[in-house]
């Protein structure tokens, strides 16, 4: 599974070109105050995690959905086929019914 952060594309489609513009929109429309460094990091890097409140604020400010910001590829990753394990030879039972005698 692959996840792509598409904030820059979603912002550009809404004619928001800079972190300063995005920061202003977050403050005006979503009442979220983020530092310039935080907005710049969201704009330029793929985050390893995003708070739900931040995601909601981004969606409110850009008038979009989480699907516009996060692209998830759910194509299964192919795993190498493991060679079959050899089956150990089991000792044959002493009696014809498949049971051994109980200990004495």
N, C-alpha and C positions, 0 to 999 in steps of 0.2 A: 504494500500500500504506500502510495506517495501523497504527500500533502504539499500544496503550493500556496504561499501567501501572496494574494493578489491585490493588496491595498493600493499600490501605486497605479495599477491599471484601473481599478474601480474609481479612484480619485480622478484620474485623467479623463475618464469617460464623462465625468461630471464637471470637467474643466477646473479642477483643483490641482494646481501644478506644483505648489511648494508646501513644505512643512508648516510654514508660517500661516498660509491660508487654511490648512487643515486644523491647525491649533486654534485659530480664530473661530472656525465653524464648530469645533468641539465645545468651545466655551459658550458660544451664542446659542446653538441649537440643543446641545446635550448637557449643558452646565457641568462640563468636565474640564478641570484645569490640569493640563499635563505640561511638564517642562519642555523646553525646546529640544533638549537632548532625547527625551522619551519619544516625542513625535518624530524626530529625525530617525531614531532607531526603528520605529514602526514603519516608517516610509522607505527606508533603505535596506533593512535586513529582514530575514525571515525569522520571526520569533520562535523560540522553543515552546513557549506557552503564552497565552493571552487571557487576562481576566475576563470573565463574562461581562462585567460592568463596562470594561473598556470596549469589548466587542459590540455591546449594545449601543454605546455612545458613538462609536464609529458608524454603525448602521443608521443611527438617528441623524448624525451630522451629514452623512453622504446620501441619505434617503435610499438605502439599499438593504439587501438581506445578507445574512452571514454567507450564503452561497456565492455572493458576489465577491466576498473577501477571501474565502478559503475554498480552494479547489482540492477535492479528495479523489484520488484515483484508487478505486477499490479492486482493480484487476489483481487476481491472486498472483503472488510471486511464485515462480516455478522453483521447486526444490529439487536437488539432485536425487535421483532414485538410488536408494540404499540397496546394496546387494543383499539377497535373502540370507538369513542366518542359517547355518547348518543345524539340522535337528540331531541332537545327541541320540545315540542308540540306547534304547531303554532295555534293561535286562528282562528276559522273558519270565513270566510267572511260573512257579513250580508246579502248580496244579492246572488242570485243564479248564477250570472255571475262571482263571485269571486272578486268583487270590493266593497269597502266600500263607503259610501256616503261622499261627500266632506264636510268640515266644513262649518257652516253657518256664 
